[in-house]
Amino acid sequence: MSLETLNPFEIAQKQIKSACDKLNTDPAVYEILKNPMRVLEVSFPVKLDDGTIKTFTGYRSQHNNAVGPFKGGLRFHPAVTKDEVKALSTWMTFKCSVAGIPYGGGKGGMAIDPKKYSKAELERISRGFAEAISPLIGEKVDIPAPDVNTNGQIMSWMVDSYEKIVGHSAKGVFTGKPLEFGGSLARTEATGYGVHLAAKKTLDKLNIDVKGATYAVQGFGNVGYYTAYYAYKDGAKIVAFSNTDVAIYNENGIDMEAVIKDYEENGRIAENKGYGKDFTNEELLELEVDVLAPCALENQITSENADRIKAKVITEGANGPTTPEADEILYKKGIVVIPDILANAGGVVVSYFEWVQNLQGYYWSFDEVQEKEDTVLSNAFEDVWSIADEFKVDLRNAAYMSSIRRIEKAMKFRGWY
């Protein structure tokens, strides 16, 4: 196997350096942006259902707050590491800035498998984590949100624990909450809606009609499902999808009405109910489709398989699914990669709207939220596309360049360099 950068934090640093070099920024800009401002590691005890005490370790990385408060998810996944959290917080800074919303990047997590704990244990773990990071977060300081394996219920427990510590209502300290507890309409759909919107805009630039365009979606949790859902609603043909339970291919198009019903009833697609033939995750990535949407985890498209990728457009629903080495191969092949910091920014855009609604105590309709999301993401897309055109670079470099321009100005106004 070739030597390849697979450490997500090193990948993030490479991406920033590349964009800074292309913009010819002051060396101080990269120097400031290459590391998070602070990374908190916490340990806290939790009593399990059998009465034993277990100590849990968690992280919260705060990358840069030149533009506004830190913002980013909390994930519960066995693969969480300090470097992964640092990388994700770095990507969040650029994701917020590329969308033009007034946030810097944050991210947090714990290396646990939530399936191994009862609901009561998970509540105690979530509350313990919120209490442990509480000195570093706040409505105007750092606003966490759900990420892999966390959800509105977990955010609600965390808000409750935080409010007990500060002694006042502070619903805006966490986003991604249930509707009844200060959440925003259209938040659940937001990321997948944006992943498809970016693909649709790219297809339009390539003169490919979204009606009848073929999609393959890797990862079929919230993001992958809504990517497929909105693509289907726009007339696209979903020919493949996969998750940890199944990988399904149907060259004639999967029966999405049946899949939507299954997903809404069960919360996930756990088995192939005649939707198509079983195949592998690796095969899915290499299908000849108009749009490939990797919506699972990092490092899915590498120098090992990039040569075999045949999609015309890759829209990154996951964070960091493509390595820098793979990026170069795909760019030479003429495959358009819509980078994660642009493609999946819909989630943080609507998290921002949730926060704004929490702070003002006034809530918008579903259509209002989705319309505002569409406006923000469309403006961001056009800005990135024009930078790519101007500098003759790929969309990833262009997205970072767009972000760095905004952050650089904010840091300059603050007198940071």
C-alpha positions in Angstrom: 0.0 0.0 0.0 1.3 3.5 -0.9 2.2 5.9 1.9 -0.9 8.0 2.4 -2.1 10.6 4.9 -5.0 9.0 6.8 -4.7 10.9 10.0 -7.7 13.3 9.8 -5.9 16.1 11.6 -2.9 16.0 9.2 -5.3 16.0 6.3 -7.1 19.1 7.6 -3.7 20.9 8.0 -2.7 19.9 4.4 -6.0 21.3 3.1 -5.5 24.7 4.9 -1.9 25.0 3.8 -2.8 24.3 0.2 -5.5 27.1 0.2 -3.3 29.6 2.1 -0.5 29.0 -0.5 -2.9 29.5 -3.4 -4.2 32.7 -1.9 -0.7 33.8 -1.0 -1.7 34.8 2.5 0.5 36.2 5.2 2.4 33.1 6.8 0.8 34.2 10.1 -2.7 33.1 8.8 -1.6 29.4 8.4 0.4 29.6 11.6 -2.8 30.6 13.6 -5.2 28.2 11.8 -3.1 25.0 11.8 -3.9 24.1 15.4 -7.0 24.5 17.6 -6.9 27.2 20.2 -7.6 24.7 22.9 -8.4 21.0 23.4 -10.1 19.9 26.6 -9.8 16.3 27.7 -12.1 15.3 30.5 -12.6 12.1 32.7 -15.7 11.6 34.8 -17.2 8.6 36.7 -20.6 7.1 35.9 -22.5 4.5 37.9 -23.6 1.7 35.6 -26.9 -0.3 36.1 -25.0 -3.2 37.8 -23.7 -0.7 40.5 -20.1 -0.6 39.2 -18.4 2.7 38.6 -16.8 3.3 35.2 -14.6 6.3 34.2 -15.3 7.8 30.8 -12.9 10.0 28.8 -14.2 12.7 26.4 -12.8 15.6 24.4 -13.9 19.1 23.3 -11.7 20.9 20.7 -12.2 24.6 20.0 -10.4 25.5 16.8 -10.9 29.3 16.1 -13.4 31.9 17.2 -12.3 34.9 15.1 -15.7 35.0 13.4 -17.9 34.0 16.3 -18.6 31.4 19.0 -17.3 27.8 18.6 -19.8 25.5 17.0 -19.8 21.8 16.3 -21.1 18.3 17.2 -20.5 15.7 19.9 -20.0 12.2 18.6 -20.2 8.9 20.5 -18.3 6.3 18.5 -15.6 3.7 19.3 -13.2 5.3 16.8 -13.2 8.8 18.4 -9.6 10.0 19.0 -8.2 13.4 20.1 -6.7 13.9 16.6 -10.1 13.1 15.0 -11.8 15.7 17.2 -9.1 18.3 16.5 -9.6 17.7 12.7 -13.3 17.9 12.9 -13.2 21.1 14.9 -10.8 22.5 12.2 -13.2 21.5 9.4 -16.1 23.1 11.3 -14.3 26.5 11.3 -14.1 26.4 7.5 -17.6 24.9 7.1 -19.1 27.8 9.1 -17.1 30.4 7.2 -17.8 29.0 3.7 -21.5 29.3 4.5 -20.9 32.8 5.8 -22.4 32.2 9.2 -20.9 33.8 12.3 -19.4 30.8 14.0 -15.9 29.3 14.6 -15.3 25.6 14.7 -15.7 23.2 17.7 -16.1 19.5 18.0 -16.2 16.9 20.7 -16.7 13.2 21.4 -16.2 10.1 23.4 -14.8 6.7 22.2 -17.8 4.7 23.2 -20.3 2.4 21.5 -23.7 3.7 22.7 -25.4 0.4 21.8 -23.5 -1.2 24.7 -25.3 0.9 27.3 -28.9 1.0 28.5 -30.9 4.2 28.0 -30.5 5.0 31.7 -26.7 4.5 31.5 -26.6 6.6 28.3 -28.4 9.4 30.1 -26.0 9.4 33.0 -23.0 9.3 30.6 -24.4 12.2 28.5 -25.1 14.3 31.6 -21.7 13.5 33.0 -20.0 14.6 29.8 -22.1 17.9 29.6 -21.1 18.7 33.2 -17.4 17.9 32.5 -17.3 20.3 29.5 -19.6 22.9 31.0 -16.8 25.4 32.0 -15.9 25.7 28.3 -19.3 26.0 26.7 -22.1 28.6 26.7 -24.7 30.2 24.4 -22.3 32.9 23.3 -19.1 30.8 23.8 -19.3 27.3 22.4 -22.5 25.6 21.1 -22.3 21.8 20.7 -24.8 19.8 18.6 -25.6 16.2 17.7 -23.1 14.2 15.5 -22.5 10.5 14.9 -24.6 8.4 17.4 -26.0 11.4 19.3 -29.4 12.9 18.9 -32.0 15.3 20.2 -32.7 13.3 23.3 -29.0 13.4 24.3 -28.9 17.1 23.6 -31.9 17.6 25.9 -30.3 15.8 28.8 -27.2 17.9 28.2 -29.1 21.2 28.2 -30.9 20.1 31.4 -27.6 19.3 33.2 -26.0 22.6 31.9 -29.0 24.7 33.1 -28.8 23.1 36.6 -25.1 24.2 36.8 -25.7 27.8 35.5 -29.0 28.3 37.3 -31.0 29.8 34.4 -32.6 28.9 31.1 -30.0 28.4 28.3 -31.6 26.3 25.6 -29.3 27.9 23.0 -26.2 26.2 24.5 -26.9 23.1 22.5 -28.6 22.7 19.0 -30.2 19.7 17.4 -32.8 19.5 20.1 -36.3 18.1 19.7 -39.0 20.5 18.4 -40.8 20.5 21.8 -37.6 21.6 23.6 -36.5 24.5 21.5 -35.5 22.7 18.3 -36.0 24.0 14.8 -38.2 22.7 12.1 -36.3 21.3 9.1 -33.2 20.6 11.3 -33.5 16.8 10.9 -33.6 17.1 7.1 -31.1 19.9 6.9 -27.8 18.1 6.1 -29.1 15.7 3.6 -31.1 18.4 1.9 -27.9 20.5 1.5 -25.9 17.5 0.3 -28.4 16.9 -2.5 -28.8 20.7 -3.2 -25.0 20.9 -3.8 -25.1 17.9 -6.2 -28.1 19.4 -8.0 -26.4 22.7 -8.5 -23.2 20.9 -9.8 -25.2 18.8 -12.2 -26.8 22.0 -13.5 -23.3 23.5 -14.1 -22.4 20.3 -16.0 -25.6 20.5 -18.1 -27.0 17.2 -16.6 -30.7 17.1 -15.7 -31.3 16.0 -12.1 -34.4 14.2 -13.4 -33.2 10.7 -14.3 -29.7 11.3 -12.9 -28.3 8.2 -11.1 -27.3 8.4 -7.4 -25.3 6.0 -5.2 -25.4 6.8 -1.5 -22.9 5.3 1.0 -24.1 5.5 4.5 -27.8 5.6 5.1 -28.3 7.2 8.5 -29.9 10.6 8.7 -27.6 12.3 6.2 -27.6 9.6 3.6 -31.3 9.0 3.9 -32.3 12.6 3.3 -29.8 13.0 0.5 -31.5 10.1 -1.3 -35.0 11.3 -0.2 -34.5 14.8 -1.7 -32.7 13.5 -4.8 -35.7 11.1 -5.4 -38.2 13.9 -4.9 -36.3 15.9 -7.6 -36.7 13.0 -10.0 -33.3 11.3 -9.6 -32.9 7.5 -9.7 -31.3 6.0 -6.6 -29.5 2.9 -7.8 -27.6 2.0 -4.7 -27.3 2.6 -1.0 -25.5 1.0 2.0 -25.2 1.2 5.7 -23.6 -1.1 8.4 -26.4 -3.7 7.8 -26.9 -3.8 4.1 -25.5 -2.7 0.7 -28.1 -2.8 -2.1 -27.8 -2.2 -5.9 -30.6 -2.0 -8.4 -29.6 -0.7 -11.9 -33.3 0.1 -12.7 -33.6 2.3 -9.6 -34.5 1.2 -6.1 -38.2 1.5 -5.1 -37.8 4.6 -2.9 -41.4 4.7 -1.9 -40.9 1.4 -0.2 -37.6 2.4 1.3 -39.1 5.7 2.7 -41.9 3.7 4.3 -39.5 1.2 5.8 -37.2 4.0 7.1 -40.0 6.0 8.6 -41.5 3.0 10.4 -38.2 1.5 11.7 -35.7 4.4 11.8 -33.2 2.6 9.6 -33.0 0.1 6.8 -32.0 -3.1 8.6 -32.5 -5.7 5.8 -32.9 -5.9 2.1 -36.6 -6.4 1.5 -36.3 -7.1 -2.2 -35.0 -3.6 -3.0 -32.3 -5.0 -5.3 -29.3 -7.3 -5.2 -26.9 -7.5 -2.3 -23.3 -6.2 -3.0 -20.5 -4.6 -1.1 -19.7 -1.1 0.1 -16.5 -1.1 -2.1 -18.5 -1.9 -5.2 -20.9 0.9 -4.4 -18.1 3.5 -4.4 -17.0 2.3 -7.9 -20.4 2.4 -9.6 -20.8 4.3 -12.9 -23.3 6.9 -11.6 -23.9 10.6 -12.1 -23.6 11.3 -8.3 -21.8 9.4 -5.6 -22.7 10.6 -2.1 -20.3 9.2 0.6 -22.2 9.9 3.8 -20.5 7.4 6.2 -17.1 8.0 7.8 -13.6 9.4 6.9 -11.1 7.9 4.4 -13.5 6.0 2.1 -12.0 7.3 -1.2 -8.2 6.9 -1.1 -5.3 6.5 -3.6 -6.1 2.8 -3.5 -9.6 3.1 -5.1 -9.7 6.6 -6.6 -8.6 5.4 -10.0 -11.7 3.1 -10.1 -14.2 5.8 -9.2 -16.5 6.4 -12.2 -19.0 9.0 -10.7 -19.3 12.3 -12.5 -19.9 14.2 -9.2 -19.0 13.3 -5.6 -21.0 15.2 -3.0 -19.5 14.6 0.5 -22.1 14.0 3.1 -19.5 12.7 5.6 -16.6 14.6 7.0 -13.3 13.8 5.3 -14.3 10.9 3.1 -11.7 11.7 0.5 -7.9 11.8 1.2 -5.7 14.5 -0.4 -4.0 11.9 -2.6 -7.4 10.7 -3.9 -8.4 14.3 -4.5 -5.5 14.8 -6.9 -6.4 11.6 -8.8 -10.1 12.5 -9.1 -9.3 16.1 -10.2 -7.1 14.8 -13.0 -9.9 12.4 -14.1 -12.3 15.4 -14.3 -14.6 14.2 -11.4 -16.1 17.1 -9.6 -15.8 16.7 -5.8 -18.1 19.0 -3.8 -16.1 19.1 -0.5 -17.6 18.3 2.9 -17.3 21.8 4.2 -19.6 23.0 1.5 -21.8 19.9 0.7 -22.8 19.0 4.3 -22.9 22.6 5.7 -26.7 22.5 5.7 -26.7 20.9 9.2 -24.7 23.7 10.8 -26.6 26.4 8.8 -29.9 25.2 10.4 -28.2 24.7 13.7 -27.4 28.4 13.5 -31.0 29.2 12.7 -32.1 27.1 15.7 -29.7 29.1 17.9 -31.0 32.4 16.5 -34.6 31.3 17.2 -33.6 30.2 20.8 -31.9 33.5 21.5 -34.9 35.6 20.2 -37.6 33.2 21.5 -39.4 33.3 18.1 -39.7 30.3 15.8 -40.0 30.0 12.0 -42.1 27.6 9.8 -40.6 24.5 8.1 -40.7 26.2 4.7 -39.2 29.5 6.0 -36.2 27.5 7.5 -35.7 25.5 4.3 -36.0 28.6 2.1 -33.3 30.4 4.3 -31.1 27.3 4.2 -31.4 27.2 0.4 -30.5 30.9 0.1 -27.4 30.6 2.3 -26.1 27.4 0.7 -26.8 28.6 -2.9 -24.9 31.8 -2.3 -22.0 29.8 -0.8 -22.0 27.4 -3.7 -21.9 30.2 -6.3 -19.0 31.9 -4.4 -17.0 28.7 -4.3 -17.7 27.8 -7.9 -16.5 31.3 -9.1 -13.3 31.1 -7.0 -12.6 27.6 -8.5 -13.1 29.1 -12.0 -10.9 32.2 -11.2 -8.0 30.3 -9.7 -8.4 27.2 -11.8 -8.5 24.9 -8.7 -10.8 22.2 -7.5 -13.8 23.0 -5.4 -12.1 21.8 -2.1 -9.3 24.4 -2.5 -11.9 27.0 -3.6 -14.0 26.3 -0.5 -11.1 26.7 1.8 -10.0 29.8 0.0 -13.5 31.3 0.3 -13.4 30.5 4.1 -9.9 31.7 4.7 -10.6 35.1 3.1 -13.4 35.7 5.6 -11.5 34.4 8.6 -8.3 36.3 7.6 -10.3 39.6 7.6 -11.8 38.8 11.0 -8.4 38.0 12.5 -6.9 41.2 11.0 -9.7 43.4 12.4 -9.1 41.8 15.8 -5.4 42.5 15.5 -4.3 38.9 15.8 -1.5 39.4 13.4 
